[in-house]
Amino acid sequence: MISDALTYPFAGTGRYMLVIGGVLSLLSSLASLFPVLGLIVAIGASGYFAAYMFKIISATACGQDEPCDWPEFDNFWDDLLIPWLCMFSASFFSFAPYGVVKLISGESSLLPVGLLILGFVHLPMAILCVALSGTPKAAFYSATVPQIRNCLPQYFMLVALMGGLFFLSRIVNEILEGIPILGWFLSFFLGMYSLMVSGHIIGLFVRQNSVLK
């Protein structure tokens, strides 16, 4: 699974999707220089990238091993805002308990650390559920916790892979930050690469666990 996932963005037409995605990410970042327009573009771009990740998850789960085409775009609400809300919901239900408890308990408590770890454990399943259902409410615990329980102990492998990819991306990004201009430019392609690999890993997990389909 690991070697297949890491080379996935370069299979078939994936390298073109990688380049186009990196350029779109760069352009959306530049649009943030304009306050109102930047916010609209940021939400739209984030929603479109989320929709593409969800499409990768679904396509991979159905047996496709090469990157798929970009999602179709018909209207802002269904094709951009709903995917954005789905990804926001997955992140919110994963890390909101950590944020709330951290504000209340302060720096000395170990409880926020435990909740942060649980958030990272919950996030892959939350993304998986919203990707397959297409609705933000699928990230709520009543939907995700039973699915996690059904997939144990294999789910811990998914969490480990996603966590490893996250920290590897952070390390590479730190290295790129030390390279003037070119490093900043390449960081956008790194983000697109991570998105494609993450989507493929989650999709492979769904394919190998029929209980999720």
GROMACS elastic network, one bead per residue, 0.5 to 0.9 nm:
[ bonds ]
;  ai    aj funct       b0    kb
    1     4     6  0.52292   500
    1     5     6  0.59772   500
    1     6     6  0.86381   500
    1   201     6  0.73286   500
    1   204     6  0.75140   500
    2     5     6  0.51837   500
    2     6     6  0.62132   500
    2     7     6  0.87628   500
    2   161     6  0.78376   500
    2   201     6  0.79806   500
    3     6     6  0.52422   500
    3     7     6  0.63326   500
    3     8     6  0.84371   500
    4     7     6  0.54799   500
    4     8     6  0.58997   500
    4    65     6  0.86858   500
    4   200     6  0.88552   500
    4   201     6  0.88257   500
    5     8     6  0.50125   500
    5     9     6  0.79352   500
    5   196     6  0.85596   500
    5   197     6  0.54380   500
    5   198     6  0.78949   500
    5   199     6  0.89804   500
    5   200     6  0.61043   500
    5   201     6  0.60002   500
    5   204     6  0.87072   500
    6     9     6  0.72952   500
    6    10     6  0.86938   500
    6   193     6  0.88182   500
    6   194     6  0.89650   500
    6   197     6  0.61198   500
    7    10     6  0.56243   500
    7    11     6  0.67693   500
    7   197     6  0.81270   500
    8    11     6  0.53591   500
    8    12     6  0.87266   500
    8    14     6  0.73415   500
    8    65     6  0.74345   500
    8    66     6  0.65757   500
    8    67     6  0.70246   500
    8   196     6  0.75485   500
    8   197     6  0.65419   500
    8   200     6  0.73767   500
    9    12     6  0.83435   500
    9    13     6  0.83562   500
    9    15     6  0.60077   500
    9    16     6  0.89876   500
    9    17     6  0.79244   500
    9    18     6  0.66662   500
    9    66     6  0.78118   500
    9    67     6  0.65245   500
    9   193     6  0.64883   500
    9   196     6  0.61578   500
    9   197     6  0.67634   500
   10    13     6  0.72996   500
   10    16     6  0.84121   500
   10    18     6  0.79949   500
   10    66     6  0.85020   500
   10    67     6  0.83404   500
   11    14     6  0.53054   500
   11    15     6  0.69990   500
   11    65     6  0.81218   500
   11    66     6  0.55783   500
   11    67     6  0.68881   500
   12    15     6  0.74062   500
   12    16     6  0.88314   500
   12    66     6  0.58523   500
   12    67     6  0.69784   500
   13    16     6  0.55424   500
   13    17     6  0.65847   500
   13    18     6  0.88245   500
   13    66     6  0.76135   500
   13    67     6  0.67108   500
   13    68     6  0.80615   500
   13    69     6  0.84411   500
   14    18     6  0.60061   500
   14    19     6  0.86300   500
   14    66     6  0.69864   500
   14    67     6  0.51234   500
   14    68     6  0.76628   500
   14    69     6  0.87172   500
   14   196     6  0.89220   500
   15    19     6  0.62702   500
   15    20     6  0.86248   500
   15    67     6  0.88871   500
   16    19     6  0.51412   500
   16    20     6  0.60823   500
   16    21     6  0.83636   500
   17    20     6  0.51190   500
   17    21     6  0.58289   500
   17    22     6  0.83880   500
   17    67     6  0.78385   500
   17    68     6  0.85680   500
   17    69     6  0.76371   500
   17    70     6  0.78999   500
   17   192     6  0.88216   500
   18    21     6  0.51551   500
   18    22     6  0.60976   500
   18    23     6  0.86608   500
   18   189     6  0.67286   500
   18   190     6  0.89904   500
   18   192     6  0.61431   500
   18   193     6  0.64388   500
   18   196     6  0.81981   500
   19    22     6  0.51282   500
   19    23     6  0.62522   500
   19    24     6  0.86471   500
   19   189     6  0.68170   500
   19   192     6  0.83660   500
   20    23     6  0.51656   500
   20    24     6  0.61555   500
   20    25     6  0.85660   500
   20   189     6  0.89283   500
   21    24     6  0.50756   500
   21    25     6  0.60656   500
   21    26     6  0.85357   500
   21    49     6  0.81428   500
   21   188     6  0.82530   500
   21   189     6  0.71816   500
   21   191     6  0.89294   500
   21   192     6  0.59378   500
   21   193     6  0.87709   500
   22    25     6  0.50814   500
   22    26     6  0.61798   500
   22    27     6  0.87007   500
   22   185     6  0.87204   500
   22   186     6  0.81214   500
   22   187     6  0.84145   500
   22   188     6  0.50423   500
   22   190     6  0.77589   500
   22   191     6  0.74776   500
   22   192     6  0.58039   500
   22   193     6  0.84357   500
   23    27     6  0.61907   500
   23    28     6  0.86137   500
   23   188     6  0.74462   500
   23   189     6  0.76475   500
   24    27     6  0.50883   500
   24    28     6  0.61262   500
   24    29     6  0.85452   500
   24    45     6  0.78685   500
   24   188     6  0.87613   500
   25    28     6  0.51724   500
   25    29     6  0.61964   500
   25    30     6  0.87441   500
   25    45     6  0.74524   500
   25    46     6  0.88169   500
   25    49     6  0.88801   500
   25   188     6  0.59994   500
   25   189     6  0.80055   500
   25   191     6  0.83783   500
   25   192     6  0.78986   500
   26    29     6  0.51177   500
   26    30     6  0.63672   500
   26    31     6  0.87717   500
   26   185     6  0.74877   500
   26   188     6  0.60609   500
   26   189     6  0.86157   500
   27    30     6  0.50882   500
   27    31     6  0.62594   500
   27    32     6  0.89194   500
   28    31     6  0.50044   500
   28    32     6  0.66590   500
   28    38     6  0.75060   500
   28    41     6  0.61579   500
   28    42     6  0.61376   500
   28    44     6  0.89997   500
   28    45     6  0.66024   500
   28    46     6  0.89864   500
   29    32     6  0.53501   500
   29    33     6  0.77266   500
   29    38     6  0.80156   500
   29    41     6  0.87454   500
   29    42     6  0.75340   500
   30    33     6  0.58445   500
   30    34     6  0.83218   500
   30    38     6  0.80905   500
   31    34     6  0.58601   500
   31    35     6  0.84472   500
   31    37     6  0.69306   500
   31    39     6  0.83822   500
   31    41     6  0.67936   500
   31    42     6  0.78510   500
   32    35     6  0.63742   500
   32    36     6  0.84134   500
   32    37     6  0.72689   500
   32    39     6  0.66264   500
   32    40     6  0.89939   500
   32    41     6  0.75781   500
   32    42     6  0.70622   500
   33    37     6  0.85514   500
   33    38     6  0.63402   500
   34    37     6  0.55782   500
   34    38     6  0.50269   500
   34    39     6  0.81209   500
   35    38     6  0.51679   500
   35    39     6  0.63533   500
   35    40     6  0.89492   500
   36    39     6  0.53105   500
   36    40     6  0.65351   500
   36    41     6  0.87205   500
   37    40     6  0.52301   500
   37    41     6  0.60808   500
   37    42     6  0.84291   500
   38    41     6  0.51003   500
   38    42     6  0.58719   500
   38    43     6  0.85843   500
   39    42     6  0.50387   500
   39    43     6  0.62404   500
   39    44     6  0.85103   500
   40    43     6  0.53478   500
   40    44     6  0.60833   500
   40    45     6  0.84829   500
   41    45     6  0.58071   500
   41    46     6  0.82503   500
   42    45     6  0.52153   500
   42    46     6  0.59032   500
   42    47     6  0.83515   500
   43    46     6  0.51393   500
   43    47     6  0.59536   500
   43    48     6  0.85204   500
   43    80     6  0.76944   500
   43    81     6  0.72215   500
   43    84     6  0.68196   500
   44    47     6  0.51012   500
   44    48     6  0.61480   500
   44    49     6  0.86636   500
   44    76     6  0.75286   500
   44    79     6  0.89250   500
   44    80     6  0.54202   500
   44    81     6  0.67174   500
   44    84     6  0.76866   500
   45    48     6  0.50456   500
   45    49     6  0.61509   500
   45    50     6  0.84508   500
   45    80     6  0.75618   500
   45    84     6  0.87950   500
   46    49     6  0.51859   500
   46    50     6  0.60406   500
   46    51     6  0.85252   500
   46    80     6  0.78000   500
   46    81     6  0.88397   500
   46    83     6  0.83473   500
   46    84     6  0.61793   500
   46    87     6  0.88698   500
   47    51     6  0.60590   500
   47    52     6  0.85865   500
   47    79     6  0.74733   500
   47    81     6  0.57838   500
   47    82     6  0.72567   500
   47    83     6  0.50130   500
   47    85     6  0.77141   500
   47    86     6  0.86813   500
   47    87     6  0.79609   500
   48    52     6  0.62065   500
   48    53     6  0.86634   500
   48    70     6  0.87231   500
   48    71     6  0.76816   500
   48    73     6  0.87067   500
   48    79     6  0.70193   500
   48    80     6  0.52948   500
   48    81     6  0.83837   500
   48    83     6  0.71257   500
   48    84     6  0.75831   500
   49    53     6  0.62236   500
   49    54     6  0.86216   500
   49    80     6  0.87004   500
   49    83     6  0.85053   500
   49    84     6  0.85871   500
   49   192     6  0.85405   500
   49   195     6  0.81375   500
   50    53     6  0.50571   500
   50    54     6  0.61822   500
   50    55     6  0.85697   500
   50    80     6  0.83313   500
   50    83     6  0.57320   500
   50    84     6  0.63554   500
   50    86     6  0.82467   500
   50    87     6  0.66080   500
   50   131     6  0.87983   500
   50   195     6  0.86181   500
   51    54     6  0.50575   500
   51    55     6  0.61458   500
   51    56     6  0.86646   500
   51    70     6  0.85800   500
   51    71     6  0.66718   500
   51    79     6  0.72371   500
   51    80     6  0.72736   500
   51    82     6  0.87067   500
   51    83     6  0.53822   500
   51    84     6  0.78382   500
   51   131     6  0.81431   500
   52    56     6  0.62255   500
   52    57     6  0.86721   500
   52    68     6  0.84721   500
   52    69     6  0.82847   500
   52    70     6  0.61054   500
   52    71     6  0.59217   500
   52   195     6  0.88492   500
   52   196     6  0.84751   500
   52   199     6  0.87143   500
   53    56     6  0.50482   500
   53    57     6  0.62749   500
   53    58     6  0.87475   500
   53   131     6  0.80834   500
   53   195     6  0.64701   500
   53   196     6  0.65006   500
   53   198     6  0.79505   500
   53   199     6  0.52397   500
   53   200     6  0.83045   500
   54    57     6  0.50478   500
   54    58     6  0.62630   500
   54    59     6  0.85590   500
   54    83     6  0.82754   500
   54   127     6  0.82273   500
   54   128     6  0.80116   500
   54   130     6  0.81511   500
   54   132     6  0.74187   500
   54   134     6  0.85441   500
   54   199     6  0.69024   500
   54   203     6  0.89383   500
   55    58     6  0.51447   500
   55    59     6  0.59635   500
   55    60     6  0.83825   500
   55    68     6  0.74584   500
   55    69     6  0.87090   500
   55    70     6  0.82579   500
   55    71     6  0.71415   500
   55   131     6  0.76340   500
   55   132     6  0.89949   500
   55   199     6  0.82568   500
   56    59     6  0.51141   500
   56    60     6  0.58821   500
   56    61     6  0.83267   500
   56    64     6  0.87120   500
   56    67     6  0.67584   500
   56    68     6  0.64076   500
   56    69     6  0.89467   500
   56   196     6  0.72513   500
   56   199     6  0.55508   500
   56   200     6  0.61451   500
   56   202     6  0.89565   500
   56   203     6  0.70533   500
   57    60     6  0.52900   500
   57    61     6  0.60323   500
   57    62     6  0.86643   500
   57   128     6  0.76164   500
   57   131     6  0.70601   500
   57   132     6  0.79795   500
   57   198     6  0.86362   500
   57   199     6  0.50077   500
   57   200     6  0.58026   500
   57   201     6  0.79252   500
   57   202     6  0.60787   500
   57   204     6  0.77879   500
   57   206     6  0.81537   500
   58    61     6  0.50876   500
   58    62     6  0.63027   500
   58    63     6  0.89094   500
   58    64     6  0.88575   500
   58   131     6  0.73383   500
   58   132     6  0.66767   500
   58   199     6  0.87794   500
   58   203     6  0.62833   500
   58   206     6  0.86306   500
   59    62     6  0.51723   500
   59    63     6  0.65784   500
   59    64     6  0.54024   500
   59    65     6  0.80420   500
   59    66     6  0.88132   500
   59    67     6  0.83619   500
   59    68     6  0.71843   500
   59   200     6  0.86942   500
   59   203     6  0.73549   500
   60    63     6  0.51381   500
   60    65     6  0.59952   500
   60    66     6  0.80190   500
   60    67     6  0.84679   500
   60    68     6  0.89799   500
   60   199     6  0.82340   500
   60   200     6  0.61037   500
   60   201     6  0.85416   500
   60   202     6  0.83627   500
   60   204     6  0.60653   500
   60   206     6  0.83210   500
   60   207     6  0.72808   500
   61    64     6  0.72624   500
   61   200     6  0.84519   500
   61   202     6  0.82136   500
   61   204     6  0.58171   500
   61   205     6  0.76205   500
   61   206     6  0.54574   500
   61   208     6  0.82051   500
   61   213     6  0.82310   500
   62   203     6  0.82082   500
   62   206     6  0.87993   500
   62   207     6  0.67943   500
   63   203     6  0.88407   500
   63   204     6  0.83629   500
   63   207     6  0.72063   500
   64    67     6  0.78119   500
   64    68     6  0.81623   500
   65    68     6  0.88813   500
   65   200     6  0.83076   500
   67   196     6  0.79104   500
   67   200     6  0.85533   500
   68    71     6  0.86336   500
   69    72     6  0.87690   500
   70    73     6  0.89639   500
   71    79     6  0.80366   500
   72    79     6  0.75456   500
   73    76     6  0.77933   500
   73    78     6  0.85312   500
   73    79     6  0.57421   500
   73    80     6  0.80082   500
   74    77     6  0.89364   500
   74    78     6  0.77748   500
   74    79     6  0.66844   500
   75    78     6  0.59687   500
   75    79     6  0.59073   500
   75    80     6  0.75492   500
   76    79     6  0.56560   500
   76    80     6  0.51528   500
   76    81     6  0.61540   500
   76    82     6  0.85822   500
   77    80     6  0.57706   500
   77    82     6  0.60582   500
   77    83     6  0.88883   500
   78    81     6  0.62039   500
   78    82     6  0.53924   500
   78    83     6  0.76190   500
   79    82     6  0.64409   500
   79    83     6  0.66944   500
   79    84     6  0.89513   500
   80    83     6  0.56297   500
   80    84     6  0.62126   500
   80    85     6  0.87482   500
   81    85     6  0.60692   500
   81    86     6  0.85368   500
   82    85     6  0.50275   500
   82    86     6  0.61141   500
   82    87     6  0.87159   500
   82   134     6  0.78358   500
   82   135     6  0.74254   500
   82   136     6  0.76619   500
   83    87     6  0.62670   500
   83    88     6  0.84859   500
   83   130     6  0.85498   500
   83   131     6  0.83898   500
   83   134     6  0.73583   500
   83   135     6  0.81107   500
   83   136     6  0.81358   500
   84    87     6  0.52568   500
   84    88     6  0.60304   500
   84    89     6  0.84528   500
   84   136     6  0.89796   500
   85    89     6  0.58670   500
   85    90     6  0.84898   500
   85   135     6  0.82877   500
   85   136     6  0.60339   500
   86    89     6  0.50912   500
   86    90     6  0.62544   500
   86    91     6  0.87521   500
   86   127     6  0.78917   500
   86   130     6  0.58325   500
   86   131     6  0.77809   500
   86   134     6  0.71885   500
   86   135     6  0.60924   500
   86   137     6  0.77824   500
   86   138     6  0.82296   500
   86   139     6  0.76534   500
   87    90     6  0.50596   500
   87    91     6  0.62906   500
   87    92     6  0.84881   500
   87   126     6  0.85496   500
   87   127     6  0.66965   500
   87   130     6  0.75113   500
   87   131     6  0.86504   500
   87   136     6  0.74987   500
   87   139     6  0.87498   500
   88    91     6  0.51796   500
   88    92     6  0.58967   500
   88    93     6  0.85945   500
   88   136     6  0.79918   500
   89    93     6  0.60531   500
   89    94     6  0.83132   500
   89   126     6  0.82267   500
   89   127     6  0.88200   500
   89   130     6  0.84846   500
   89   136     6  0.55480   500
   89   137     6  0.73109   500
   89   138     6  0.84993   500
   89   139     6  0.60862   500
   89   140     6  0.79760   500
   90    93     6  0.56454   500
   90    94     6  0.62172   500
   90    95     6  0.87800   500
   90   122     6  0.86158   500
   90   123     6  0.62998   500
   90   124     6  0.85088   500
   90   125     6  0.85317   500
   90   127     6  0.56533   500
   90   129     6  0.86634   500
   90   130     6  0.73340   500
   90   136     6  0.73788   500
   90   137     6  0.88087   500
   90   138     6  0.82955   500
   90   139     6  0.50485   500
   90   140     6  0.78456   500
   91    94     6  0.51169   500
   91    95     6  0.60859   500
   91    96     6  0.78886   500
   91   119     6  0.83280   500
   91   123     6  0.65388   500
   91   126     6  0.78500   500
   91   127     6  0.82309   500
   91   139     6  0.85149   500
   92    95     6  0.54507   500
   92    96     6  0.51945   500
   92    97     6  0.85594   500
   92   139     6  0.87168   500
   93    96     6  0.56862   500
   93    97     6  0.74884   500
   93   119     6  0.79619   500
   93   122     6  0.83796   500
   93   123     6  0.82156   500
   93   126     6  0.80725   500
   93   139     6  0.66669   500
   93   140     6  0.63590   500
   93   141     6  0.75983   500
   94    97     6  0.73699   500
   94    98     6  0.82326   500
   94   115     6  0.88353   500
   94   116     6  0.82967   500
   94   118     6  0.75388   500
   94   120     6  0.69658   500
   94   121     6  0.81974   500
   94   122     6  0.56921   500
   94   123     6  0.55275   500
   94   126     6  0.76024   500
   94   139     6  0.84070   500
   94   140     6  0.88935   500
   95    98     6  0.52395   500
   95    99     6  0.63359   500
   95   100     6  0.88064   500
   95   115     6  0.76143   500
   95   116     6  0.65423   500
   95   118     6  0.83359   500
   95   119     6  0.51050   500
   95   120     6  0.79113   500
   95   122     6  0.88354   500
   95   123     6  0.84116   500
   96    99     6  0.50352   500
   96   100     6  0.61374   500
   96   101     6  0.85584   500
   96   119     6  0.84042   500
   97   100     6  0.52664   500
   97   101     6  0.60768   500
   97   102     6  0.83732   500
   97   112     6  0.82080   500
   97   115     6  0.66712   500
   97   116     6  0.82265   500
   97   119     6  0.81902   500
   98   101     6  0.53749   500
   98   102     6  0.59366   500
   98   103     6  0.86101   500
   98   111     6  0.82527   500
   98   112     6  0.52364   500
   98   113     6  0.76180   500
   98   114     6  0.81970   500
   98   115     6  0.50281   500
   98   116     6  0.54576   500
   98   117     6  0.89703   500
   98   118     6  0.87493   500
   98   119     6  0.74805   500
   99   102     6  0.52062   500
   99   103     6  0.63187   500
   99   104     6  0.88108   500
   99   112     6  0.76615   500
   99   115     6  0.88044   500
   99   116     6  0.84642   500
  100   103     6  0.53123   500
  100   104     6  0.64288   500
  100   105     6  0.86818   500
  100   112     6  0.87050   500
  101   104     6  0.50634   500
  101   105     6  0.57581   500
  101   106     6  0.79878   500
  101   111     6  0.75310   500
  101   112     6  0.59921   500
  101   115     6  0.83782   500
  102   105     6  0.53333   500
  102   106     6  0.55003   500
  102   107     6  0.71202   500
  102   109     6  0.81150   500
  102   111     6  0.80309   500
  102   112     6  0.53800   500
  102   113     6  0.86461   500
  103   106     6  0.58582   500
  103   107     6  0.86769   500
  105   108     6  0.73977   500
  105   109     6  0.60873   500
  105   111     6  0.81590   500
  105   112     6  0.79451   500
  106   109     6  0.64121   500
  106   112     6  0.86952   500
  107   110     6  0.81107   500
  107   112     6  0.85074   500
  109   112     6  0.67214   500
  109   113     6  0.80541   500
  110   113     6  0.53511   500
  110   114     6  0.66130   500
  110   115     6  0.89363   500
  111   114     6  0.51573   500
  111   115     6  0.62719   500
  111   116     6  0.86179   500
  112   116     6  0.60045   500
  112   117     6  0.86149   500
  113   116     6  0.50496   500
  113   117     6  0.63449   500
  113   118     6  0.86758   500
  114   117     6  0.51887   500
  114   118     6  0.62627   500
  114   119     6  0.85934   500
  115   119     6  0.60075   500
  115   120     6  0.87222   500
  116   120     6  0.64759   500
  116   121     6  0.87000   500
  117   120     6  0.52403   500
  117   121     6  0.63147   500
  117   122     6  0.86897   500
  118   122     6  0.60346   500
  118   123     6  0.85683   500
  119   122     6  0.50598   500
  119   123     6  0.60388   500
  120   123     6  0.52944   500
  120   124     6  0.75113   500
  120   159     6  0.75791   500
  120   162     6  0.89523   500
  120   163     6  0.76796   500
  121   124     6  0.68599   500
  121   125     6  0.79895   500
  121   155     6  0.89846   500
  121   156     6  0.80133   500
  121   159     6  0.59262   500
  121   160     6  0.88259   500
  121   163     6  0.88287   500
  122   125     6  0.57440   500
  122   126     6  0.62127   500
  122   127     6  0.88581   500
  122   141     6  0.88135   500
  122   144     6  0.76677   500
  122   145     6  0.80590   500
  122   148     6  0.82327   500
  122   159     6  0.84888   500
  123   127     6  0.61424   500
  123   128     6  0.84923   500
  123   139     6  0.86403   500
  123   159     6  0.85935   500
  124   127     6  0.52143   500
  124   128     6  0.60998   500
  124   129     6  0.86457   500
  124   158     6  0.76033   500
  124   159     6  0.67804   500
  124   162     6  0.74874   500
  124   202     6  0.73462   500
  125   129     6  0.60141   500
  125   130     6  0.86137   500
  125   139     6  0.79314   500
  125   144     6  0.61040   500
  125   145     6  0.83670   500
  125   147     6  0.76451   500
  125   148     6  0.68570   500
  125   155     6  0.86123   500
  125   159     6  0.89336   500
  125   202     6  0.85368   500
  126   129     6  0.52036   500
  126   130     6  0.63026   500
  126   131     6  0.84766   500
  126   138     6  0.72006   500
  126   140     6  0.75667   500
  126   141     6  0.84545   500
  126   143     6  0.85032   500
  126   144     6  0.60436   500
  127   130     6  0.53777   500
  127   131     6  0.59678   500
  127   132     6  0.86471   500
  127   138     6  0.88736   500
  127   139     6  0.71015   500
  127   202     6  0.85687   500
  128   131     6  0.51424   500
  128   132     6  0.62849   500
  128   133     6  0.86077   500
  128   139     6  0.85732   500
  128   144     6  0.89059   500
  128   199     6  0.88613   500
  128   202     6  0.66958   500
  128   203     6  0.80517   500
  128   206     6  0.81868   500
  129   132     6  0.53643   500
  129   133     6  0.60348   500
  129   134     6  0.80706   500
  129   135     6  0.85225   500
  129   136     6  0.88882   500
  129   138     6  0.56051   500
  129   139     6  0.62299   500
  129   143     6  0.76726   500
  129   144     6  0.68943   500
  129   147     6  0.87554   500
  129   212     6  0.87224   500
  130   133     6  0.51217   500
  130   134     6  0.52199   500
  130   135     6  0.55746   500
  130   136     6  0.59257   500
  130   137     6  0.75901   500
  130   138     6  0.52320   500
  130   139     6  0.59720   500
  131   134     6  0.54842   500
  131   135     6  0.79005   500
  131   138     6  0.88341   500
  132   135     6  0.84961   500
  132   138     6  0.89190   500
  132   213     6  0.82010   500
  133   136     6  0.83839   500
  133   138     6  0.67291   500
  134   138     6  0.79773   500
  135   138     6  0.58492   500
  135   139     6  0.82406   500
  136   139     6  0.60099   500
  136   140     6  0.80994   500
  137   140     6  0.56157   500
  137   143     6  0.83215   500
  138   141     6  0.82036   500
  138   142     6  0.82900   500
  138   143     6  0.57784   500
  138   144     6  0.72209   500
  139   142     6  0.83582   500
  139   143     6  0.66360   500
  139   144     6  0.62511   500
  140   143     6  0.57166   500
  140   144     6  0.63377   500
  140   145     6  0.84736   500
  141   145     6  0.53606   500
  141   146     6  0.81406   500
  142   145     6  0.60677   500
  142   146     6  0.69403   500
  143   146     6  0.62616   500
  143   147     6  0.68249   500
  144   147     6  0.52226   500
  144   148     6  0.61873   500
  144   149     6  0.86996   500
  145   148     6  0.50708   500
  145   149     6  0.62014   500
  145   150     6  0.86444   500
  146   149     6  0.50395   500
  146   150     6  0.61582   500
  146   151     6  0.87399   500
  147   150     6  0.50223   500
  147   151     6  0.63125   500
  147   152     6  0.88698   500
  147   211     6  0.82985   500
  147   212     6  0.72173   500
  148   151     6  0.52295   500
  148   152     6  0.63950   500
  148   153     6  0.89155   500
  148   155     6  0.66358   500
  149   152     6  0.54920   500
  149   153     6  0.83236   500
  149   155     6  0.84977   500
  150   153     6  0.86959   500
  150   155     6  0.88929   500
  150   211     6  0.75048   500
  150   212     6  0.86659   500
  151   154     6  0.58335   500
  151   155     6  0.54824   500
  151   156     6  0.88017   500
  151   209     6  0.72300   500
  151   211     6  0.78143   500
  151   212     6  0.83401   500
  152   155     6  0.52349   500
  152   156     6  0.70351   500
  153   156     6  0.58474   500
  153   157     6  0.76892   500
  154   157     6  0.54449   500
  154   158     6  0.69794   500
  154   205     6  0.86740   500
  154   209     6  0.87899   500
  155   158     6  0.51152   500
  155   159     6  0.63921   500
  155   160     6  0.86763   500
  155   205     6  0.82930   500
  156   160     6  0.60990   500
  156   161     6  0.86014   500
  157   160     6  0.50054   500
  157   161     6  0.61436   500
  157   162     6  0.85827   500
  158   161     6  0.51501   500
  158   162     6  0.61360   500
  158   163     6  0.84197   500
  158   201     6  0.76072   500
  158   202     6  0.73509   500
  158   205     6  0.70750   500
  159   162     6  0.51900   500
  159   163     6  0.59162   500
  159   164     6  0.84081   500
  160   163     6  0.50605   500
  160   164     6  0.59629   500
  160   165     6  0.85244   500
  161   164     6  0.50695   500
  161   165     6  0.61450   500
  161   166     6  0.85716   500
  161   198     6  0.88627   500
  161   201     6  0.79320   500
  162   165     6  0.51000   500
  162   166     6  0.61438   500
  162   167     6  0.87646   500
  162   198     6  0.67618   500
  162   201     6  0.78559   500
  162   202     6  0.86073   500
  163   166     6  0.50232   500
  163   167     6  0.63023   500
  163   168     6  0.85153   500
  164   167     6  0.53136   500
  164   168     6  0.60115   500
  164   169     6  0.84903   500
  165   168     6  0.50555   500
  165   169     6  0.60226   500
  165   170     6  0.85547   500
  165   194     6  0.74138   500
  165   197     6  0.84623   500
  165   198     6  0.77619   500
  166   169     6  0.52075   500
  166   170     6  0.62850   500
  166   171     6  0.87940   500
  166   194     6  0.80357   500
  167   171     6  0.62125   500
  167   172     6  0.86692   500
  168   171     6  0.51363   500
  168   172     6  0.62446   500
  168   173     6  0.84773   500
  169   172     6  0.51708   500
  169   173     6  0.59346   500
  169   174     6  0.85092   500
  169   190     6  0.74217   500
  169   191     6  0.80221   500
  169   194     6  0.71338   500
  170   173     6  0.50087   500
  170   174     6  0.61222   500
  170   175     6  0.86853   500
  171   174     6  0.51286   500
  171   175     6  0.64210   500
  171   176     6  0.87610   500
  172   175     6  0.50577   500
  172   176     6  0.62114   500
  172   177     6  0.86892   500
  172   187     6  0.86589   500
  172   190     6  0.83248   500
  173   177     6  0.61693   500
  173   178     6  0.88855   500
  173   183     6  0.81844   500
  173   184     6  0.88504   500
  173   186     6  0.89143   500
  173   187     6  0.63036   500
  173   190     6  0.76731   500
  174   177     6  0.51631   500
  174   178     6  0.68802   500
  175   178     6  0.54732   500
  175   179     6  0.72395   500
  175   183     6  0.79138   500
  176   179     6  0.53122   500
  176   180     6  0.82063   500
  176   182     6  0.78792   500
  176   184     6  0.66454   500
  176   185     6  0.88737   500
  176   186     6  0.73002   500
  176   187     6  0.66879   500
  177   180     6  0.71172   500
  177   181     6  0.86359   500
  177   182     6  0.89292   500
  177   183     6  0.55320   500
  177   184     6  0.62493   500
  177   187     6  0.80933   500
  178   183     6  0.69138   500
  178   184     6  0.88638   500
  179   182     6  0.61601   500
  179   184     6  0.74274   500
  180   183     6  0.58413   500
  180   184     6  0.69751   500
  181   184     6  0.51933   500
  181   185     6  0.62490   500
  181   186     6  0.87246   500
  182   185     6  0.50204   500
  182   186     6  0.61001   500
  182   187     6  0.85755   500
  183   186     6  0.51295   500
  183   187     6  0.61291   500
  184   187     6  0.52822   500
  184   188     6  0.73707   500
  185   188     6  0.60431   500
  185   189     6  0.76231   500
  186   189     6  0.52910   500
  186   190     6  0.63366   500
  186   191     6  0.88233   500
  187   191     6  0.62836   500
  187   192     6  0.87874   500
  188   191     6  0.51272   500
  188   192     6  0.64847   500
  188   193     6  0.87000   500
  189   192     6  0.50272   500
  189   193     6  0.60610   500
  189   194     6  0.85710   500
  190   194     6  0.61461   500
  190   195     6  0.86068   500
  191   194     6  0.51654   500
  191   195     6  0.62582   500
  191   196     6  0.87946   500
  192   195     6  0.50741   500
  192   196     6  0.63111   500
  192   197     6  0.86735   500
  193   196     6  0.52809   500
  193   197     6  0.62036   500
  193   198     6  0.85379   500
  194   197     6  0.51637   500
  194   198     6  0.59256   500
  194   199     6  0.84697   500
  195   198     6  0.51962   500
  195   199     6  0.61401   500
  195   200     6  0.86196   500
  196   199     6  0.52347   500
  196   200     6  0.62163   500
  196   201     6  0.86943   500
  197   200     6  0.51299   500
  197   201     6  0.61592   500
  197   202     6  0.87035   500
  198   201     6  0.51618   500
  198   202     6  0.62822   500
  198   203     6  0.85323   500
  199   202     6  0.52888   500
  199   203     6  0.60817   500
  199   204     6  0.86283   500
  200   204     6  0.60618   500
  200   205     6  0.85462   500
  201   204     6  0.51605   500
  201   205     6  0.62819   500
  201   206     6  0.88007   500
  202   205     6  0.50371   500
  202   206     6  0.63732   500
  202   207     6  0.87210   500
  203   206     6  0.50958   500
  203   207     6  0.62270   500
  203   208     6  0.87236   500
  204   208     6  0.62209   500
  204   209     6  0.86491   500
  205   208     6  0.51985   500
  205   209     6  0.62294   500
  206   209     6  0.51229   500
  206   210     6  0.66991   500
  206   211     6  0.82223   500
  206   212     6  0.59739   500
  206   213     6  0.68124   500
  207   210     6  0.64094   500
  207   212     6  0.83230   500
  207   213     6  0.78746   500
  209   212     6  0.59932   500
  209   213     6  0.76958   500
  210   213     6  0.54512   500
